Amino acid sequence: MTQRILRIEELLALIPVSRPTIDRWTREAREGRGDFPIPFSAPGRRMLWDAHVVERWLENRNNATSPHAPPAKSAKQQAREFAARQEAARQTLARHGINRKGGEL
């Protein structure tokens, strides 16, 4: 079995993100704050990744559900929250003596 090696250019073609994002993910993974595959080259050198590890990471990432996704809100709940925001904005404008069109009361 041969080991395929990916350079940064090939990795960017495989993962549709920017170079700074790859750098940030790599830095976070080295600090233990992320799960992005760590390149097997030394910092400051050309970064190289094992293609199998990257492909496995992509599969896990695509199969995982987002733990940060908020639960879906009903249309009724969204309407109530919108109305509450509008009322809070109206009260703030009134407190500062400003009408809705931007002029003074």
Backbone as XML, in Angstrom:
<?xml version="1.0"?>
<chain id="A" units="angstrom">
  <residue number="1" name="MET">
    <atom name="N" x="0.841" y="-1.178" z="0.000"/>
    <atom name="CA" x="0.000" y="0.000" z="0.000"/>
    <atom name="C" x="0.885" y="1.239" z="0.000"/>
  </residue>
  <residue number="2" name="THR">
    <atom name="N" x="0.647" y="2.121" z="-0.924"/>
    <atom name="CA" x="1.461" y="3.324" z="-1.003"/>
    <atom name="C" x="0.778" y="4.468" z="-0.252"/>
  </residue>
  <residue number="3" name="GLN">
    <atom name="N" x="1.600" y="5.315" z="0.308"/>
    <atom name="CA" x="1.086" y="6.465" z="1.028"/>
    <atom name="C" x="1.044" y="7.647" z="0.082"/>
  </residue>
  <residue number="4" name="ARG">
    <atom name="N" x="-0.151" y="8.217" z="-0.082"/>
    <atom name="CA" x="-0.281" y="9.419" z="-0.901"/>
    <atom name="C" x="-0.050" y="10.624" z="-0.013"/>
  </residue>
  <residue number="5" name="ILE">
    <atom name="N" x="0.686" y="11.574" z="-0.514"/>
    <atom name="CA" x="1.013" y="12.775" z="0.240"/>
    <atom name="C" x="0.376" y="13.972" z="-0.461"/>
  </residue>
  <residue number="6" name="LEU">
    <atom name="N" x="-0.248" y="14.828" z="0.324"/>
    <atom name="CA" x="-0.880" y="16.027" z="-0.217"/>
    <atom name="C" x="-0.079" y="17.258" z="0.171"/>
  </residue>
  <residue number="7" name="ARG">
    <atom name="N" x="0.198" y="18.104" z="-0.813"/>
    <atom name="CA" x="0.780" y="19.416" z="-0.530"/>
    <atom name="C" x="-0.370" y="20.378" z="-0.284"/>
  </residue>
  <residue number="8" name="ILE">
    <atom name="N" x="-0.048" y="21.577" z="0.163"/>
    <atom name="CA" x="-1.086" y="22.553" z="0.497"/>
    <atom name="C" x="-1.971" y="22.866" z="-0.701"/>
  </residue>
  <residue number="9" name="GLU">
    <atom name="N" x="-1.404" y="22.942" z="-1.889"/>
    <atom name="CA" x="-2.187" y="23.246" z="-3.085"/>
    <atom name="C" x="-3.235" y="22.164" z="-3.340"/>
  </residue>
  <residue number="10" name="GLU">
    <atom name="N" x="-2.836" y="20.909" z="-3.165"/>
    <atom name="CA" x="-3.761" y="19.793" z="-3.371"/>
    <atom name="C" x="-4.814" y="19.752" z="-2.274"/>
  </residue>
  <residue number="11" name="LEU">
    <atom name="N" x="-4.418" y="20.095" z="-1.060"/>
    <atom name="CA" x="-5.362" y="20.124" z="0.048"/>
    <atom name="C" x="-6.416" y="21.201" z="-0.174"/>
  </residue>
  <residue number="12" name="LEU">
    <atom name="N" x="-5.994" y="22.368" z="-0.649"/>
    <atom name="CA" x="-6.934" y="23.455" z="-0.919"/>
    <atom name="C" x="-7.905" y="23.086" z="-2.038"/>
  </residue>
  <residue number="13" name="ALA">
    <atom name="N" x="-7.465" y="22.281" z="-2.991"/>
    <atom name="CA" x="-8.354" y="21.828" z="-4.058"/>
    <atom name="C" x="-9.374" y="20.823" z="-3.522"/>
  </residue>
  <residue number="14" name="LEU">
    <atom name="N" x="-8.973" y="20.070" z="-2.503"/>
    <atom name="CA" x="-9.836" y="19.041" z="-1.928"/>
    <atom name="C" x="-10.829" y="19.626" z="-0.928"/>
  </residue>
  <residue number="15" name="ILE">
    <atom name="N" x="-10.398" y="20.614" z="-0.162"/>
    <atom name="CA" x="-11.232" y="21.236" z="0.861"/>
    <atom name="C" x="-11.487" y="22.682" z="0.425"/>
  </residue>
  <residue number="16" name="PRO">
    <atom name="N" x="-12.725" y="23.061" z="0.190"/>
    <atom name="CA" x="-13.013" y="24.402" z="-0.335"/>
    <atom name="C" x="-12.970" y="25.495" z="0.742"/>
  </residue>
  <residue number="17" name="VAL">
    <atom name="N" x="-11.786" y="25.750" z="1.277"/>
    <atom name="CA" x="-11.586" y="26.834" z="2.244"/>
    <atom name="C" x="-10.335" y="27.600" z="1.841"/>
  </residue>
  <residue number="18" name="SER">
    <atom name="N" x="-10.087" y="28.710" z="2.505"/>
    <atom name="CA" x="-8.926" y="29.540" z="2.166"/>
    <atom name="C" x="-7.667" y="29.028" z="2.866"/>
  </residue>
  <residue number="19" name="ARG">
    <atom name="N" x="-6.534" y="29.507" z="2.395"/>
    <atom name="CA" x="-5.243" y="29.140" z="2.994"/>
    <atom name="C" x="-5.168" y="29.581" z="4.456"/>
  </residue>
  <residue number="20" name="PRO">
    <atom name="N" x="-5.614" y="30.802" z="4.798"/>
    <atom name="CA" x="-5.583" y="31.177" z="6.219"/>
    <atom name="C" x="-6.431" y="30.259" z="7.106"/>
  </residue>
  <residue number="21" name="THR">
    <atom name="N" x="-7.528" y="29.726" z="6.563"/>
    <atom name="CA" x="-8.353" y="28.793" z="7.333"/>
    <atom name="C" x="-7.582" y="27.508" z="7.603"/>
  </residue>
  <residue number="22" name="ILE">
    <atom name="N" x="-6.895" y="26.986" z="6.596"/>
    <atom name="CA" x="-6.073" y="25.780" z="6.788"/>
    <atom name="C" x="-4.995" y="26.054" z="7.833"/>
  </residue>
  <residue number="23" name="ASP">
    <atom name="N" x="-4.342" y="27.212" z="7.748"/>
    <atom name="CA" x="-3.312" y="27.566" z="8.720"/>
    <atom name="C" x="-3.892" y="27.639" z="10.131"/>
  </residue>
  <residue number="24" name="ARG">
    <atom name="N" x="-5.080" y="28.244" z="10.270"/>
    <atom name="CA" x="-5.712" y="28.358" z="11.588"/>
    <atom name="C" x="-6.102" y="26.987" z="12.115"/>
  </residue>
  <residue number="25" name="TRP">
    <atom name="N" x="-6.709" y="26.139" z="11.269"/>
    <atom name="CA" x="-7.092" y="24.791" z="11.696"/>
    <atom name="C" x="-5.865" y="23.991" z="12.126"/>
  </residue>
  <residue number="26" name="THR">
    <atom name="N" x="-4.777" y="24.135" z="11.378"/>
    <atom name="CA" x="-3.544" y="23.417" z="11.707"/>
    <atom name="C" x="-2.999" y="23.893" z="13.044"/>
  </residue>
  <residue number="27" name="ARG">
    <atom name="N" x="-2.961" y="25.212" z="13.233"/>
    <atom name="CA" x="-2.478" y="25.772" z="14.498"/>
    <atom name="C" x="-3.341" y="25.292" z="15.672"/>
  </residue>
  <residue number="28" name="GLU">
    <atom name="N" x="-4.666" y="25.325" z="15.507"/>
    <atom name="CA" x="-5.566" y="24.878" z="16.568"/>
    <atom name="C" x="-5.375" y="23.394" z="16.862"/>
  </residue>
  <residue number="29" name="ALA">
    <atom name="N" x="-5.173" y="22.581" z="15.831"/>
    <atom name="CA" x="-4.963" y="21.140" z="16.033"/>
    <atom name="C" x="-3.653" y="20.888" z="16.782"/>
  </residue>
  <residue number="30" name="ARG">
    <atom name="N" x="-2.619" y="21.638" z="16.446"/>
    <atom name="CA" x="-1.342" y="21.485" z="17.152"/>
    <atom name="C" x="-1.456" y="21.891" z="18.614"/>
  </residue>
  <residue number="31" name="GLU">
    <atom name="N" x="-2.369" y="22.834" z="18.907"/>
    <atom name="CA" x="-2.586" y="23.280" z="20.281"/>
    <atom name="C" x="-3.594" y="22.400" z="21.019"/>
  </residue>
  <residue number="32" name="GLY">
    <atom name="N" x="-4.139" y="21.402" z="20.324"/>
    <atom name="CA" x="-5.092" y="20.492" z="20.934"/>
    <atom name="C" x="-6.519" y="21.026" z="20.972"/>
  </residue>
  <residue number="33" name="ARG">
    <atom name="N" x="-6.811" y="22.057" z="20.185"/>
    <atom name="CA" x="-8.140" y="22.651" z="20.188"/>
    <atom name="C" x="-8.946" y="22.312" z="18.943"/>
  </residue>
  <residue number="34" name="GLY">
    <atom name="N" x="-8.462" y="21.453" z="18.098"/>
    <atom name="CA" x="-9.184" y="21.120" z="16.877"/>
    <atom name="C" x="-8.903" y="19.690" z="16.462"/>
  </residue>
  <residue number="35" name="ASP">
    <atom name="N" x="-9.681" y="19.215" z="15.490"/>
    <atom name="CA" x="-9.511" y="17.844" z="15.030"/>
    <atom name="C" x="-8.979" y="17.762" z="13.599"/>
  </residue>
  <residue number="36" name="PHE">
    <atom name="N" x="-8.526" y="18.880" z="13.058"/>
    <atom name="CA" x="-7.978" y="18.889" z="11.704"/>
    <atom name="C" x="-6.689" y="18.057" z="11.681"/>
  </residue>
  <residue number="37" name="PRO">
    <atom name="N" x="-6.455" y="17.294" z="10.603"/>
    <atom name="CA" x="-5.228" y="16.500" z="10.522"/>
    <atom name="C" x="-3.978" y="17.384" z="10.580"/>
  </residue>
  <residue number="38" name="ILE">
    <atom name="N" x="-3.061" y="17.014" z="11.422"/>
    <atom name="CA" x="-1.817" y="17.769" z="11.563"/>
    <atom name="C" x="-0.849" y="17.319" z="10.476"/>
  </residue>
  <residue number="39" name="PRO">
    <atom name="N" x="-0.231" y="18.258" z="9.772"/>
    <atom name="CA" x="0.746" y="17.853" z="8.752"/>
    <atom name="C" x="1.926" y="17.158" z="9.423"/>
  </residue>
  <residue number="40" name="PHE">
    <atom name="N" x="2.550" y="16.250" z="8.692"/>
    <atom name="CA" x="3.666" y="15.528" z="9.293"/>
    <atom name="C" x="5.005" y="16.200" z="9.039"/>
  </residue>
  <residue number="41" name="SER">
    <atom name="N" x="4.976" y="17.406" z="8.514"/>
    <atom name="CA" x="6.208" y="18.165" z="8.340"/>
    <atom name="C" x="6.381" y="19.099" z="9.537"/>
  </residue>
  <residue number="42" name="ALA">
    <atom name="N" x="7.600" y="19.543" z="9.739"/>
    <atom name="CA" x="7.898" y="20.423" z="10.868"/>
    <atom name="C" x="7.340" y="21.819" z="10.619"/>
  </residue>
  <residue number="43" name="PRO">
    <atom name="N" x="6.949" y="22.532" z="11.698"/>
    <atom name="CA" x="6.490" y="23.910" z="11.518"/>
    <atom name="C" x="7.568" y="24.760" z="10.844"/>
  </residue>
  <residue number="44" name="GLY">
    <atom name="N" x="7.144" y="25.615" z="9.939"/>
    <atom name="CA" x="8.083" y="26.452" z="9.203"/>
    <atom name="C" x="8.579" y="25.814" z="7.915"/>
  </residue>
  <residue number="45" name="ARG">
    <atom name="N" x="8.272" y="24.557" z="7.718"/>
    <atom name="CA" x="8.638" y="23.841" z="6.489"/>
    <atom name="C" x="7.400" y="23.659" z="5.627"/>
  </residue>
  <residue number="46" name="ARG">
    <atom name="N" x="7.584" y="23.121" z="4.442"/>
    <atom name="CA" x="6.449" y="22.830" z="3.562"/>
    <atom name="C" x="5.522" y="21.834" z="4.267"/>
  </residue>
  <residue number="47" name="MET">
    <atom name="N" x="4.247" y="22.184" z="4.325"/>
    <atom name="CA" x="3.291" y="21.319" z="5.014"/>
    <atom name="C" x="2.848" y="20.198" z="4.087"/>
  </residue>
  <residue number="48" name="LEU">
    <atom name="N" x="2.882" y="18.981" z="4.611"/>
    <atom name="CA" x="2.490" y="17.784" z="3.876"/>
    <atom name="C" x="1.514" y="16.988" z="4.725"/>
  </residue>
  <residue number="49" name="TRP">
    <atom name="N" x="0.450" y="16.472" z="4.097"/>
    <atom name="CA" x="-0.550" y="15.699" z="4.817"/>
    <atom name="C" x="-0.665" y="14.313" z="4.208"/>
  </residue>
  <residue number="50" name="ASP">
    <atom name="N" x="-0.997" y="13.351" z="5.040"/>
    <atom name="CA" x="-1.302" y="11.997" z="4.589"/>
    <atom name="C" x="-2.713" y="12.037" z="3.998"/>
  </residue>
  <residue number="51" name="ALA">
    <atom name="N" x="-2.862" y="11.669" z="2.746"/>
    <atom name="CA" x="-4.147" y="11.763" z="2.049"/>
    <atom name="C" x="-5.221" y="10.917" z="2.720"/>
  </residue>
  <residue number="52" name="HIS">
    <atom name="N" x="-4.852" y="9.746" z="3.240"/>
    <atom name="CA" x="-5.835" y="8.867" z="3.887"/>
    <atom name="C" x="-6.391" y="9.510" z="5.154"/>
  </residue>
  <residue number="53" name="VAL">
    <atom name="N" x="-5.539" y="10.175" z="5.909"/>
    <atom name="CA" x="-5.980" y="10.841" z="7.138"/>
    <atom name="C" x="-6.919" y="11.994" z="6.797"/>
  </residue>
  <residue number="54" name="VAL">
    <atom name="N" x="-6.595" y="12.758" z="5.770"/>
    <atom name="CA" x="-7.442" y="13.882" z="5.352"/>
    <atom name="C" x="-8.790" y="13.372" z="4.854"/>
  </residue>
  <residue number="55" name="GLU">
    <atom name="N" x="-8.779" y="12.318" z="4.046"/>
    <atom name="CA" x="-10.029" y="11.758" z="3.534"/>
    <atom name="C" x="-10.899" y="11.227" z="4.664"/>
  </residue>
  <residue number="56" name="ARG">
    <atom name="N" x="-10.302" y="10.585" z="5.663"/>
    <atom name="CA" x="-11.038" y="10.086" z="6.819"/>
    <atom name="C" x="-11.643" y="11.265" z="7.606"/>
  </residue>
  <residue number="57" name="TRP">
    <atom name="N" x="-10.860" y="12.354" z="7.763"/>
    <atom name="CA" x="-11.351" y="13.542" z="8.458"/>
    <atom name="C" x="-12.549" y="14.143" z="7.718"/>
  </residue>
  <residue number="58" name="LEU">
    <atom name="N" x="-12.454" y="14.214" z="6.388"/>
    <atom name="CA" x="-13.560" y="14.742" z="5.588"/>
    <atom name="C" x="-14.819" y="13.881" z="5.731"/>
  </residue>
  <residue number="59" name="GLU">
    <atom name="N" x="-14.652" y="12.565" z="5.721"/>
    <atom name="CA" x="-15.800" y="11.669" z="5.880"/>
    <atom name="C" x="-16.456" y="11.875" z="7.238"/>
  </residue>
  <residue number="60" name="ASN">
    <atom name="N" x="-15.643" y="11.940" z="8.295"/>
    <atom name="CA" x="-16.187" y="12.148" z="9.636"/>
    <atom name="C" x="-16.874" y="13.496" z="9.746"/>
  </residue>
  <residue number="61" name="ARG">
    <atom name="N" x="-16.292" y="14.483" z="9.118"/>
    <atom name="CA" x="-16.860" y="15.834" z="9.169"/>
    <atom name="C" x="-18.187" y="15.895" z="8.427"/>
  </residue>
  <residue number="62" name="ASN">
    <atom name="N" x="-18.275" y="15.209" z="7.288"/>
    <atom name="CA" x="-19.507" y="15.211" z="6.505"/>
    <atom name="C" x="-20.607" y="14.398" z="7.165"/>
  </residue>
  <residue number="63" name="ASN">
    <atom name="N" x="-20.232" y="13.365" z="7.926"/>
    <atom name="CA" x="-21.219" y="12.512" z="8.575"/>
    <atom name="C" x="-21.689" y="13.073" z="9.905"/>
  </residue>
  <residue number="64" name="ALA">
    <atom name="N" x="-20.903" y="13.948" z="10.509"/>
    <atom name="CA" x="-21.255" y="14.481" z="11.820"/>
    <atom name="C" x="-22.300" y="15.576" z="11.690"/>
  </residue>
  <residue number="65" name="THR">
    <atom name="N" x="-23.150" y="15.642" z="12.694"/>
    <atom name="CA" x="-24.095" y="16.751" z="12.747"/>
    <atom name="C" x="-23.436" y="17.872" z="13.524"/>
  </residue>
  <residue number="66" name="SER">
    <atom name="N" x="-23.808" y="19.072" z="13.236"/>
    <atom name="CA" x="-23.208" y="20.225" z="13.888"/>
    <atom name="C" x="-23.684" y="20.328" z="15.330"/>
  </residue>
  <residue number="67" name="PRO">
    <atom name="N" x="-22.771" y="20.278" z="16.297"/>
    <atom name="CA" x="-23.195" y="20.381" z="17.690"/>
    <atom name="C" x="-23.605" y="21.803" z="18.056"/>
  </residue>
  <residue number="68" name="HIS">
    <atom name="N" x="-23.276" y="22.768" z="17.213"/>
    <atom name="CA" x="-23.565" y="24.160" z="17.514"/>
    <atom name="C" x="-24.830" y="24.667" z="16.833"/>
  </residue>
  <residue number="69" name="ALA">
    <atom name="N" x="-25.487" y="23.816" z="16.077"/>
    <atom name="CA" x="-26.682" y="24.252" z="15.372"/>
    <atom name="C" x="-27.836" y="24.400" z="16.362"/>
  </residue>
  <residue number="70" name="PRO">
    <atom name="N" x="-28.445" y="25.579" z="16.401"/>
    <atom name="CA" x="-29.564" y="25.763" z="17.322"/>
    <atom name="C" x="-30.790" y="25.008" z="16.825"/>
  </residue>
  <residue number="71" name="PRO">
    <atom name="N" x="-31.676" y="24.626" z="17.732"/>
    <atom name="CA" x="-32.896" y="23.959" z="17.283"/>
    <atom name="C" x="-33.741" y="24.914" z="16.448"/>
  </residue>
  <residue number="72" name="ALA">
    <atom name="N" x="-34.442" y="24.363" z="15.497"/>
    <atom name="CA" x="-35.260" y="25.180" z="14.606"/>
    <atom name="C" x="-36.407" y="25.815" z="15.386"/>
  </residue>
  <residue number="73" name="LYS">
    <atom name="N" x="-36.700" y="27.077" z="15.083"/>
    <atom name="CA" x="-37.790" y="27.782" z="15.740"/>
    <atom name="C" x="-38.993" y="27.810" z="14.816"/>
  </residue>
  <residue number="74" name="SER">
    <atom name="N" x="-40.155" y="27.777" z="15.420"/>
    <atom name="CA" x="-41.381" y="27.835" z="14.626"/>
    <atom name="C" x="-41.573" y="29.257" z="14.101"/>
  </residue>
  <residue number="75" name="ALA">
    <atom name="N" x="-42.405" y="29.384" z="13.094"/>
    <atom name="CA" x="-42.694" y="30.695" z="12.519"/>
    <atom name="C" x="-43.345" y="31.592" z="13.562"/>
  </residue>
  <residue number="76" name="LYS">
    <atom name="N" x="-44.166" y="31.002" z="14.409"/>
    <atom name="CA" x="-44.840" y="31.766" z="15.457"/>
    <atom name="C" x="-43.822" y="32.324" z="16.458"/>
  </residue>
  <residue number="77" name="GLN">
    <atom name="N" x="-42.863" y="31.492" z="16.850"/>
    <atom name="CA" x="-41.812" y="31.925" z="17.780"/>
    <atom name="C" x="-40.947" y="33.013" z="17.143"/>
  </residue>
  <residue number="78" name="GLN">
    <atom name="N" x="-40.609" y="32.856" z="15.869"/>
    <atom name="CA" x="-39.822" y="33.869" z="15.174"/>
    <atom name="C" x="-40.577" y="35.191" z="15.115"/>
  </residue>
  <residue number="79" name="ALA">
    <atom name="N" x="-41.877" y="35.141" z="14.871"/>
    <atom name="CA" x="-42.687" y="36.358" z="14.808"/>
    <atom name="C" x="-42.736" y="37.049" z="16.174"/>
  </residue>
  <residue number="80" name="ARG">
    <atom name="N" x="-42.874" y="36.268" z="17.254"/>
    <atom name="CA" x="-42.882" y="36.850" z="18.599"/>
    <atom name="C" x="-41.555" y="37.523" z="18.921"/>
  </residue>
  <residue number="81" name="GLU">
    <atom name="N" x="-40.453" y="36.863" z="18.567"/>
    <atom name="CA" x="-39.134" y="37.437" z="18.836"/>
    <atom name="C" x="-38.916" y="38.713" z="18.017"/>
  </residue>
  <residue number="82" name="PHE">
    <atom name="N" x="-39.380" y="38.712" z="16.778"/>
    <atom name="CA" x="-39.258" y="39.901" z="15.939"/>
    <atom name="C" x="-40.049" y="41.060" z="16.544"/>
  </residue>
  <residue number="83" name="ALA">
    <atom name="N" x="-41.278" y="40.786" z="16.969"/>
    <atom name="CA" x="-42.113" y="41.822" z="17.572"/>
    <atom name="C" x="-41.461" y="42.367" z="18.842"/>
  </residue>
  <residue number="84" name="ALA">
    <atom name="N" x="-40.865" y="41.497" z="19.645"/>
    <atom name="CA" x="-40.192" y="41.930" z="20.875"/>
    <atom name="C" x="-38.995" y="42.825" z="20.541"/>
  </residue>
  <residue number="85" name="ARG">
    <atom name="N" x="-38.233" y="42.465" z="19.507"/>
    <atom name="CA" x="-37.094" y="43.302" z="19.100"/>
    <atom name="C" x="-37.562" y="44.663" z="18.606"/>
  </residue>
  <residue number="86" name="GLN">
    <atom name="N" x="-38.643" y="44.680" z="17.835"/>
    <atom name="CA" x="-39.186" y="45.935" z="17.331"/>
    <atom name="C" x="-39.650" y="46.837" z="18.474"/>
  </residue>
  <residue number="87" name="GLU">
    <atom name="N" x="-40.312" y="46.257" z="19.464"/>
    <atom name="CA" x="-40.782" y="47.031" z="20.610"/>
    <atom name="C" x="-39.610" y="47.575" z="21.415"/>
  </residue>
  <residue number="88" name="ALA">
    <atom name="N" x="-38.593" y="46.767" z="21.616"/>
    <atom name="CA" x="-37.404" y="47.229" z="22.338"/>
    <atom name="C" x="-36.735" y="48.374" z="21.589"/>
  </residue>
  <residue number="89" name="ALA">
    <atom name="N" x="-36.670" y="48.288" z="20.279"/>
    <atom name="CA" x="-36.077" y="49.366" z="19.474"/>
    <atom name="C" x="-36.915" y="50.636" z="19.579"/>
  </residue>
  <residue number="90" name="ARG">
    <atom name="N" x="-38.253" y="50.496" z="19.527"/>
    <atom name="CA" x="-39.136" y="51.648" z="19.641"/>
    <atom name="C" x="-38.943" y="52.340" z="20.986"/>
  </residue>
  <residue number="91" name="GLN">
    <atom name="N" x="-38.843" y="51.548" z="22.062"/>
    <atom name="CA" x="-38.653" y="52.113" z="23.395"/>
    <atom name="C" x="-37.302" y="52.831" z="23.510"/>
  </residue>
  <residue number="92" name="THR">
    <atom name="N" x="-36.281" y="52.255" z="22.913"/>
    <atom name="CA" x="-34.954" y="52.880" z="22.949"/>
    <atom name="C" x="-34.971" y="54.212" z="22.205"/>
  </residue>
  <residue number="93" name="LEU">
    <atom name="N" x="-35.585" y="54.246" z="21.033"/>
    <atom name="CA" x="-35.679" y="55.493" z="20.273"/>
    <atom name="C" x="-36.465" y="56.547" z="21.054"/>
  </residue>
  <residue number="94" name="ALA">
    <atom name="N" x="-37.572" y="56.135" z="21.670"/>
    <atom name="CA" x="-38.382" y="57.078" z="22.446"/>
    <atom name="C" x="-37.596" y="57.616" z="23.642"/>
  </residue>
  <residue number="95" name="ARG">
    <atom name="N" x="-36.839" y="56.758" z="24.296"/>
    <atom name="CA" x="-36.037" y="57.161" z="25.444"/>
    <atom name="C" x="-35.009" y="58.221" z="25.052"/>
  </residue>
  <residue number="96" name="HIS">
    <atom name="N" x="-34.507" y="58.154" z="23.839"/>
    <atom name="CA" x="-33.507" y="59.104" z="23.362"/>
    <atom name="C" x="-34.134" y="60.267" z="22.598"/>
  </residue>
  <residue number="97" name="GLY">
    <atom name="N" x="-35.474" y="60.294" z="22.536"/>
    <atom name="CA" x="-36.165" y="61.391" z="21.889"/>
    <atom name="C" x="-36.033" y="61.403" z="20.381"/>
  </residue>
  <residue number="98" name="ILE">
    <atom name="N" x="-35.965" y="60.236" z="19.770"/>
    <atom name="CA" x="-35.810" y="60.135" z="18.313"/>
    <atom name="C" x="-37.033" y="59.414" z="17.758"/>
  </residue>
  <residue number="99" name="ASN">
    <atom name="N" x="-37.593" y="59.954" z="16.656"/>
    <atom name="CA" x="-38.705" y="59.233" z="16.042"/>
    <atom name="C" x="-38.159" y="58.188" z="15.078"/>
  </residue>
  <residue number="100" name="ARG">
    <atom name="N" x="-39.015" y="57.383" z="14.524"/>
    <atom name="CA" x="-38.579" y="56.259" z="13.683"/>
    <atom name="C" x="-37.920" y="56.719" z="12.391"/>
  </residue>
  <residue number="101" name="LYS">
    <atom name="N" x="-38.186" y="57.917" z="11.950"/>
    <atom name="CA" x="-37.607" y="58.396" z="10.700"/>
    <atom name="C" x="-36.256" y="59.051" z="10.922"/>
  </residue>
  <residue number="102" name="GLY">
    <atom name="N" x="-35.777" y="59.100" z="12.168"/>
    <atom name="CA" x="-34.465" y="59.649" z="12.442"/>
    <atom name="C" x="-34.476" y="61.061" z="12.974"/>
  </residue>
  <residue number="103" name="GLY">
    <atom name="N" x="-35.641" y="61.729" z="12.939"/>
    <atom name="CA" x="-35.731" y="63.095" z="13.458"/>
    <atom name="C" x="-36.049" y="63.090" z="14.951"/>
  </residue>
  <residue number="104" name="GLU">
    <atom name="N" x="-35.988" y="64.266" z="15.523"/>
    <atom name="CA" x="-36.298" y="64.377" z="16.944"/>
    <atom name="C" x="-37.797" y="64.455" z="17.144"/>
  </residue>
  <residue number="105" name="LEU">
    <atom name="N" x="-38.252" y="64.014" z="18.318"/>
    <atom name="CA" x="-39.681" y="64.042" z="18.649"/>
    <atom name="C" x="-40.163" y="65.432" z="18.911"/>
  </residue>
</chain>
